[in-house]
Amino acid sequence: MSSLRLFVFVTVSLSWCVSAFGDEFAVLQEDVRRHAEGQTDSARLAREALDPEALILDSDRDPLDVILRRSQALLDDLQGMPNAPDLSAAAKDLSELRAKCEAVPPGDPGRRPLFHAICAVRRRIAFSNPLLDFSNVVFLKHDRATYQHMVDQYFGFRAVKGGGVFVLENAFSEAPTLRDVLAGALVENGRLKGQSLANGSFISLELSPDAKCMLFAWTEAVVPVEPTDLTPHKDLWTPESTYHIFAANIDGSGLTQLTDGPWNDFDPCFLPNGRICFVSERRGGFLRCGVRPDPTYTLHSMRADGTDIIPLSYHETHEWHPSVNNDGMIVYSRWDYVDRDSDIAHHLWLTFPDGRDPRSYHGNYPYIREYRPWMELSIRAVPNAHTYVATSTPHHGQNYGSLVLIDMRKSDDGAMSQLKRITPEVALPESESAPGVPGKIHGGRNTANAEVYGTAWPLSEKYYLCVYDPGQKNYGVYLLDAFGNRELVYRDPAVACLDPIPLRARPEPPVIPSRTLQAAEDRTGPAPATGRIAIMNVYESALIWPEDVTITALRLVQIFPKTTPAANEPKIGFGEQSLARGVLGTVPVEVDGSVYCEAPAGVPFYFQVLDKDGRAVQTMRSDTYVHPGETLSCVGCHEPKQQTPRNPAPLAMQKPPTTLTPPVEGAYPVLFSRLVQPVLDKQCVACHAKNEKAPSFNGTIFGDFGWSMAYHELAPFGWAKHGGNGALAKNVTSYLIPGQVGARASKLMEILRNDNHKDVLIPDEDMARLTLWLDCNSVFYGDYLETEKQARGEV
C-alpha cells in the first residue's frame, strides 16, 4: 500500500481508531513503564506465559515497539496455517511501516500516528484468520452485579436491569449490524406467559451445538427489601428476585421459561444426551464464610422442556459454570473447603453427565494460595485439544480477571505447573499485587485493577473471543490472540457485553451412557436409596504412608450442609468454620487394600482409612457422593491423578458389596454431649473433682458459644483443622499428611497413651469414642439448630 493509500485508509477509519487504539496505547504505555521500573516479575511471567510475544520485553521502548512486534507475530502465525489466507499485501504494509518506525525515535510525537497505522493493518490481518469461519457472534449485554463477591454476583436481586441477547451480524466486516434477538418476543408459557423480557437482567448464555437454540438465565431483578447482611433469606428470595432459565430459537421465536420459583437457576448448558445441566440453589444449604444469607448452588439437570429436575451434585458448597468438554464430560468450577482454607480451592472439576464420579485434576490443593489463581471460572475446552481456557478471578469480586490455559496432562506442583498465562499483562486477581508478584500471603484482598477479561470462547489455543475492559466496567467483545493483540469487535457505550459465542454449528460431543438410576429415562421404578463404592487399593497414594501401618477399615463421614446463614453460627467446634457431621459407618479393608461396599445415595461424605486401633491414618478435606444405583470407583486414596489400577483382581470385588457397620451412639451426628461426655462422666469427672488444679469436665455448666465447660477444657487437647480465610497459615498445608491426622496427631491421645495418665486405664470401647471424636475434627455440635438441646445431650 502506498503512503497515500495508507494515509487515506487511516483517515477514513479515524473515528474507529480513536476508540479502539486510544486506550490500547495508554495501556501499553503503562505496561512498558511497569516493566522498566521492575514492578512486575518478568522472569516468572516469561516462564508462565503461553507465548513470549505477549510479554513486555527489555527491547520494548514504547507502545509502538510492542505493537509492531506483536503484529508481526500474528502475521507469521496466520501465514503458517495450513489454510493460510493471502496476506502478502498486509505483510508489505507492515514492512513499510517498520521502516518508517525506525526513522522516528522514541519520544517523537510522530510515533503515535504510526502506532495507529500499524493497528489498522493488524486489524486486517486479525480478521483474515481462517478460524473466523463464521460471520455472526451471539452475546449478552449485561452489567456487573451490585455486590462484589463470587457467590452474590448470581443473585437476581443483585443484578442491574438492562441488556438482552444480541447477534452481531457480519461481525468482522467494516459494517457490522446489530440485531436484538428477543425484540418483540413474548414468553409462551409459565408465570410470565405473554410478557417480554424487556425489564430485567440476562446472564449465562449458551448456544446449542447445531446453533439453532439458545439458553440463558433472566431475572426481573426485583429487590424485595433493601438488603443488609442481616436481612433474612425469606425476605430476599422470591420468584421475582431470582434468576430463571429460558430457552429460545436463535431467531427469537419459541421463548419458553424452563424453571421458576424462589431459587436462583442459572448457567445452563446442553448435554449430549438431550438433557440440560444447570446450577441451582434447590439442594439447600448456606455459605459458611459470611454473615449474610448466601444459599448454596450446585449442579442439577433437567429435561429439555424443564421437567424432571434432579441434582447432579450433592456437594455442600457452591459450584459454577458447567460446560461440556470434547469427550462429553461436564467441566465446571467447584468450591472445596472441608476443614481448610475457605479461599484456596475453587478450580476445575470433571464429572460425568449423570453427575457421577466428580474428580479434581487441577488446583485443589495448592501449597500457597497466592502462587496460583485463587479461583477459575468460565472454563471451556479448547477445540481439538486437551486444554481448557479459564478466567482467573477473585474470590471477593466477580467473573472477570486474567485468562489462563489449563493442561491437566501435566503434573500438579501445587502452583502453576498446569497453567499458562494467556494474558500475562494482567495480574491474577487476589493472588497477585502485580503481574507475577504474589500479594500479601493470606491477605485476602482483591487486586483492584485485575478484573479485565472475561468469558473467553476458545477458537484454538491461540485465539479467543472474550470480553475486555481495562476500566472493568464497559466490557466490549474482542478477538484476542496469544501474542498480546486485541481487536475490538463490538462495544456498547451504555451497557457491558458478556458471553460472546460464534453463531455457527460445532461438533456434538459424544453421548456417555448413564450409570445412575436417577433421571426419569434411566429407571423403571423408584430410585434405589444406595450406591456402591469400589476402591482398588487404599495404599495407592501420591503421599507417603507411615511405615508398618496396616489399614483395616474405611470410615464414611457425612458432612451436613449448613442450614444457618451466618458463619460460625453456631460455632460447631474450636476448629474455625467447622461443618457438622455424622459417621455413616465403617467397612473392612481387605489385605490387598481393596474395598467394596454400599453407601447411602444423595449425601456428601468423605473417607477416612483406619489402622488396627480404629484411628484415622488419612482423611479427606473434600467430599464425594454416590447417586442412586451408581458405583463410585477409585484407584486408591489420593492416588496420582493419571494412574490406572494395578490390582488386577481386588479381593473385595470378588464378593457382594459390604454394608456399613453403624457407629456408636453419639456419632450420628457427632455430638460431644452424647459421644464424649459419657466417657468423661465414667472415667474422669470424679477424679478431677478431687484436684482443684485439674480441669473440670462437668458437662452441665455452659460457657462461650454454648459449649459445655467440659468441652472448653478438653478441646485444646483435641485435633482440628480450621476453615475460613487464611486458615492455610494455621493448617500448614491444604492437604493432610498420612499418619498426622486425628487421634494419631492429638495431644489428648498422646497423654492417654504415652503417660497412661496416672495409671488410669480407659476401656477399649471408651477409647474408641474418644478416637472417633478426635478423628472428626473434635467438634461440639452435631447440627446447626437447637443448640441448647444438643449441648444438654438431648436426642
VENZIPE-V645936 format. One record per backbone hydrogen bond with DSSP energy under -1.0 kcal/mol. CO is the residue of the C=O (numbers start at 0). NH is the residue of the N-H. E is the energy in kcal/mol with one decimal. If there is no record, write none. Layout:
BEGIN
co: <CO,CO>
nh: <NH,NH>
e: <E,E>
END
This chain:
BEGIN
co: <1,2,3,4,5,6,7,8,10,12,13,14,15,16,17,20,21,22,23,24,25,26,27,28,29,30,31,32,33,34,39,40,41,42,43,44,47,50,51,56,61,62,63,64,65,66,67,68,69,70,71,72,73,74,75,77,80,86,87,88,89,90,91,92,93,94,95,96,97,100,104,107,108,109,110,111,112,113,114,115,116,117,118,119,120,121,122,124,125,128,130,134,135,136,137,138,139,140,146,148,150,151,154,155,157,163,164,165,166,167,168,169,176,178,179,181,186,189,191,194,199,200,202,205,207,208,211,212,213,214,215,216,217,218,227,231,232,232,237,239,240,242,243,244,244,245,246,247,248,252,254,255,263,265,268,270,274,275,276,277,278,279,280,284,289,293,296,297,298,298,299,300,301,302,306,309,317,319,322,324,328,329,330,331,332,344,345,346,348,349,350,351,355,358,367,368,374,376,379,381,386,387,388,389,390,391,394,394,397,400,401,402,402,403,404,405,406,413,415,417,419,420,422,427,430,433,434,436,436,439,446,449,451,452,453,456,461,462,462,463,464,465,466,467,468,472,474,475,476,476,477,478,479,480,484,486,489,495,497,500,501,518,519,528,529,530,531,532,533,534,536,539,545,551,552,553,554,555,555,556,557,561,565,569,571,571,574,575,579,580,581,584,585,586,589,592,593,594,595,596,598,603,604,605,606,607,608,608,609,609,610,614,616,617,620,623,625,626,627,629,631,633,634,637,639,650,657,660,663,665,666,670,670,671,671,675,676,677,678,679,679,683,684,687,690,697,700,702,703,706,707,708,709,710,713,714,716,723,725,726,727,730,736,741,742,745,746,747,748,749,750,755,756,762,763,764,765,766,767,768,769,770,771,772,779,785,786,787,788,789>
nh: <5,6,7,8,9,10,11,12,13,16,17,18,19,20,21,24,25,26,27,28,29,30,31,32,33,34,35,36,38,37,41,44,45,46,47,48,420,53,54,59,65,66,67,68,69,70,71,72,73,74,75,76,77,78,79,80,83,90,91,92,93,94,95,96,97,98,99,100,101,103,107,110,111,113,114,115,116,117,118,119,120,121,122,123,124,125,126,127,128,131,132,170,502,167,500,165,497,163,148,152,153,154,157,158,145,140,180,138,178,136,176,172,168,166,182,184,193,192,194,186,161,218,216,214,210,505,249,207,247,205,245,202,243,200,230,234,235,236,240,221,156,264,217,257,258,215,255,213,251,248,187,246,280,278,276,273,270,301,268,299,265,297,283,295,566,286,318,279,311,312,277,309,275,305,302,300,334,332,330,327,324,350,322,348,319,335,375,333,331,358,329,354,351,349,370,371,392,390,388,384,381,405,379,403,376,401,149,396,399,452,391,421,422,389,419,387,409,366,418,406,404,49,425,431,438,436,40,432,433,442,449,451,468,400,466,464,481,458,459,479,456,477,453,475,471,474,496,467,488,489,465,486,463,483,480,478,476,141,139,137,503,521,522,600,628,598,631,596,633,594,539,636,548,588,609,586,607,583,584,605,581,285,568,571,779,780,577,722,559,669,557,555,660,553,592,537,589,534,657,532,530,558,623,556,619,554,616,617,551,552,613,610,738,608,337,604,601,629,516,531,533,535,536,541,642,653,597,585,666,670,582,673,674,675,676,679,680,681,682,683,684,687,688,690,693,709,708,705,706,702,711,712,713,714,716,717,747,726,728,730,731,732,739,744,745,749,750,751,752,753,756,759,759,766,767,768,769,770,771,772,773,774,775,777,671,789,790,791,793,792>
e: <-2.7,-2.4,-2.6,-2.6,-2.5,-2.4,-2.7,-1.2,-1.8,-2.8,-2.6,-1.4,-2.6,-3.7,-1.3,-2.8,-1.6,-2.9,-2.8,-2.3,-2.0,-2.2,-2.7,-2.0,-2.6,-2.2,-2.6,-2.1,-2.7,-1.4,-1.3,-2.5,-2.1,-1.4,-1.8,-1.9,-3.2,-1.6,-1.7,-1.8,-1.5,-2.8,-2.1,-1.9,-2.5,-2.2,-1.8,-1.8,-2.1,-2.5,-2.7,-2.1,-2.5,-2.3,-1.1,-1.3,-1.5,-2.7,-2.1,-2.3,-2.6,-2.1,-2.4,-2.3,-2.1,-1.8,-1.8,-2.4,-1.9,-1.3,-1.8,-2.1,-1.2,-1.0,-2.0,-1.9,-2.2,-2.5,-2.3,-1.9,-1.9,-2.9,-2.1,-1.5,-2.1,-3.3,-2.4,-1.5,-1.4,-1.9,-1.6,-3.1,-2.6,-3.2,-2.6,-2.9,-2.1,-1.0,-1.4,-1.7,-1.7,-2.0,-1.9,-1.7,-2.6,-2.2,-1.9,-2.5,-2.4,-1.9,-2.0,-1.9,-3.1,-2.4,-1.5,-2.0,-3.4,-1.8,-2.3,-3.2,-3.4,-2.1,-3.1,-2.7,-2.3,-2.7,-2.1,-3.0,-2.0,-2.4,-3.1,-2.3,-2.2,-2.2,-1.5,-1.0,-1.5,-2.1,-1.1,-1.9,-1.0,-2.4,-2.6,-3.0,-1.3,-1.9,-2.7,-2.9,-2.3,-3.1,-2.7,-2.5,-1.0,-3.1,-2.5,-2.1,-2.7,-2.1,-2.5,-3.2,-2.5,-2.4,-1.2,-2.7,-4.2,-2.5,-2.0,-2.5,-1.9,-1.9,-2.4,-2.6,-3.0,-2.3,-3.0,-2.5,-2.7,-2.3,-2.9,-1.6,-2.9,-2.1,-2.0,-2.7,-2.5,-3.3,-2.2,-1.9,-2.2,-2.7,-2.7,-2.5,-2.1,-2.5,-2.0,-1.0,-2.0,-2.7,-2.7,-1.2,-2.6,-3.4,-2.2,-2.6,-2.3,-1.5,-2.2,-1.1,-2.8,-2.9,-3.5,-1.9,-1.5,-2.2,-1.8,-2.0,-1.2,-1.4,-1.8,-2.6,-2.9,-2.9,-1.9,-2.4,-3.4,-2.8,-1.9,-2.2,-1.1,-2.4,-1.5,-1.9,-1.7,-2.7,-2.4,-2.4,-1.7,-2.9,-1.6,-3.2,-3.5,-3.0,-1.7,-2.2,-1.8,-1.3,-2.2,-1.9,-3.2,-1.7,-2.0,-2.4,-2.5,-1.4,-2.0,-2.5,-3.1,-1.9,-2.9,-2.6,-1.7,-1.8,-1.0,-2.8,-2.4,-2.2,-3.4,-2.2,-2.7,-2.4,-1.9,-1.4,-1.3,-2.4,-3.0,-2.0,-2.0,-2.4,-1.2,-2.3,-2.6,-1.3,-1.5,-1.0,-3.1,-2.1,-1.2,-2.7,-2.6,-3.1,-3.1,-2.6,-3.0,-2.9,-2.3,-2.7,-2.5,-2.6,-2.8,-2.8,-2.5,-1.8,-2.8,-2.7,-1.7,-3.5,-3.5,-1.0,-2.6,-1.2,-2.2,-2.4,-3.9,-1.8,-1.3,-2.6,-2.5,-2.3,-3.7,-3.4,-3.1,-2.3,-2.0,-2.8,-1.9,-1.7,-2.7,-1.6,-1.7,-2.3,-3.2,-1.4,-2.7,-1.8,-2.6,-2.0,-2.9,-1.8,-3.0,-2.4,-2.6,-2.5,-2.0,-1.2,-1.1,-1.4,-2.9,-1.7,-2.0,-3.2,-2.2,-2.1,-2.3,-3.1,-2.0,-2.4,-2.9,-2.1,-1.4,-2.6,-1.5,-2.4,-2.4,-1.2,-1.1,-1.3,-2.3,-2.6,-2.6,-2.1,-1.0,-1.1,-1.1,-2.6,-2.4,-1.0,-2.0,-2.5,-2.3,-2.2,-2.4,-2.6,-1.3,-2.0,-1.9,-2.0,-2.8,-1.6,-2.5,-1.3>
END
